Amino acid sequence: HLDMEAVSLIRSLVVPFFTERIKEIPIPRVEITHPDFEYIIIDDLFLKISKIVPDSIKIRVYNDLNLDLKNIKTDSARSNLQIKIKGIEVAVKDFYFSFKRQKILSISDEGRADLFITRGGVDLVAIFDIRTGSGLETLLTTRAISVTVHKLKIDIRDAKHKALLNIVSSIFSGAIERQIQKSMEQKLMELSKDLADMINHQVIPQVKLPFLALKDKVQEQTTTL
């Protein structure tokens, strides 16, 4: 496994990286199809990340070793670096919505609203591959990014028909949650190459992966035989 110094270094890089690069993420316009409404439109969505707590970041490394004892030069190793960030505090403030109900009484409305994510905020999991082979430099590349959005709370303002707000906001929640998840994953995947490059240059050169230490030990023993 990576030693504690390397893990601490990665953690110190991850917090400013995410807080500086993803302070605000634009969310594409959402158009919802629903049998009770002619249209529901949500626009002007900007996701703002307000806080990432360093203690909420968990880092794990999983190692897979392939060592050829007959030919030490053909060995290789692969490690998975998993970074989990729980409870990222985010909000979407002052977004626009409009809808038109198409039942017996046709009712249309529009207004502004704020959105908060409660009960844990947003969780992020980033998985990177660390590959090392004979004669090759150690490189970290992105394998996957996943985002989990917890329960949404919507505060609707400036609307005329308050009796419909509970119905409409419940429809809003699911659509916005999916769009937030998709947009965050796309944005983080775009940025993950920069993060991988940062770790490659600032962490990997300082780390001796377990298989390299084992390789050196085997080489020492074979030369003494």
ABEGO torsion letter per residue (X at the ends): XBBAAAAAAAAAAAAAAAAAAAABBBBBBBBBBBAABABBBBBGBBBBBABBBAAABBBBBBBBBBBBAABAAABBBBBBBBBBBBGBBBBBBGBBBBBBBABABBBBBBEBBBBBBBGGEBBBBBBBBBBBBBGBBBBBBBABBBBBBBBBBBBBBGBABAAAAAAAAAAAAAAAAAAAAAAAAAAAAAAAAAAAAAAAAAAAAABBBAAAAAAAAAAAAAAAX
